[in-house]
Amino acid sequence: MLRLWRPPLQPGEWRTLGLFAAEDSDQLEEVLASMPLRVWRTDEVTPLPPHPNDPPPWANGPRPPVEFLVDLTTNVPAGTSGRTVEETKSHEAERAHELAAQGHLVRLWGPPAGPGEWRALGLWRAQDAADMQAILESLPLYAWSTTRTTQLAPHPSDPAILEARGARGA
């Protein structure tokens, strides 16, 4: 288990988003099955292959206080030239690296997409929802994309929080 978050919940709802690393689906299933609450839980697993614009871990600067899970699906408008598409994708990669260096883009994955689509699922950090929206609008592919943004709250069992408490001696 790498990270855990709580997405916004409805009254009486109990849900957690988790990020796990495993060698294969069998190893992941073994980890999930070992968790005590498994008997009451339904797990939905989405494999996350690497994305070409995923920043290296050292690129992330100081953490802004709010984390967001952002799902971007990009559809190139009909009639757009191949050259325009390639230039825009190149500018997108440059902007992703800039945002990673600023500490906004933490991780990026390339989950499966529909025909003629590109998809990126990312973990982002911003000061608040308005800041996150402004960051997304600065992406060159934003005009061709639909986005689903989920503001995440810390989960008390998140390894990053437990590690930080241990470092402080709490």
N, C-alpha and C positions, 0 to 999 in steps of 0.2 A: 504494500500500500504506500503510494507516494503522497497523496493529498486527499482530503475530504472537505466537502462544502455542504452548506444547506441552501438550496434555492428558495425563493419565496414560497410560502406554504399557505394553503387554505386552512380554516379552522378544522382541527381534528386530523389533519393530514400530517404524515411523517415521511419524509423523503430525504435522501442523501445522494449527492453526486460524488463519486469516487474516481480517483485516477490510480490505476494499478499498472505495474510492470511485470510481465511474465514471459517466460521463454516460449510458451505455446498455450493453447486453450485448455489443455489438460492441467497444466500447472496453475493457471488462473482459477479453474474450477476447484482445484484442491484448496487454494487459499480462501476462496469464497465459502466453500463448504465448511471450513474450519472455524468460521465466525459464529459466535453464540446466537446471534439474532437471525441466522439463516432460516430457521424454521418458520418465521413470521414474515419473511422478506421475499420479494420477487426481484430478481436481478435481471437487468437488461444490459447486455454487453455490446459495445460498439468497438470493434478493432480500430486502432488509430495508427495508420502507417505514417511515416515521416512526411513532412511537407518541405518542398525545396527552400522556402523562406523561413524555416524554423531557426530562431537565433540560437547560438551556442549558449550554454548556461552562464558563462562569464559575462555575457553582454548585458545582463539585466542589472541596472543600477539600483538606486534606492527605491524602496517599495512605496508607491502611493497607497493610500489606505483602503481602497475598495477594489475587489477583484470581480471580473466579469467573464462569463463564458459566452463567446460570440460565434455564431454559426453564419457564415457568409456563403451564399450560393450565387454564382456569377453566370449570367447568360449573355453572350455577346449579341448585340442587336444585329438583325439581318442586314446584309449589305455592307457590313464593316470590313474594310480591307484587311488582309492578312498582316500587312506591314503595321497598320494601326494597332491591331491586336498584340503583336509582338512588342511594339514600343510601349504600349500600356502595361503589359505584363512585366517588362523590364523596369519601368518606373515604379510599379507595385513592389517589386523585390527591393529596390533601393529604399523606398519609403518604409517597408517592413524592417529593414536593417536600422534605419534611423530611429524608429519607434522602439525597437529592442534596446538600442543604446541608451535611450531616454528612460528605460525601465517600464514602458507601457506594454510592450508585447513580450510575454513570458514564454509561451510555447505555442506552436502551430502544428496542426495535423491536417492530413488530406484524406478525410473519410470518403467512402464511395459517393459518387454523384450520378445524377440521371444523364441520359444521352444529351450531348451538347452542352453540358454544364461543367463548371469547376466548383469545387467546394473546399472551404477551409474552416476548420474548427479551431478556435484559439482561446487561450487563457490570457486575459489582458488585465492591466491595472490602470486606474484613473482616480482622480480626486472625487468624482461623483458621476451620476448618469449623464449629465449635460457634457461634462468633459469627455466621457467615453464616446458620446455621439459625435462631438467635434473631431475626435481622433479618427473615428471611422470615416467621417466625411472627408478627411484629408487623404484617404486612400485613392489612388488613381482608378481602381476598378470599382469604386463605390457606386458610381452612376449606373453601372451595369449589374449591380448586385441587390439581392434582398438579404436582409440581416435579421437574425433573431438574437437578441441580447438578453442574457439572464444575469442580474446582479446577484453575486454570491455572498453569503455571510459565513463567517468562520464556524467550523464545526469543532466541538470540544475534543473530539478524538483525532483531529487532524495532526499527522506526524510533524508538520512544520511548527505548529503551536506547541506541541509537547516538547519538541527539540529546543525551541526558544525558552520555554519555562525551565528546562533542564540546564540550559546555559546560564540562566539567571539564578539558578539554585532554588527555584520556587517549587 
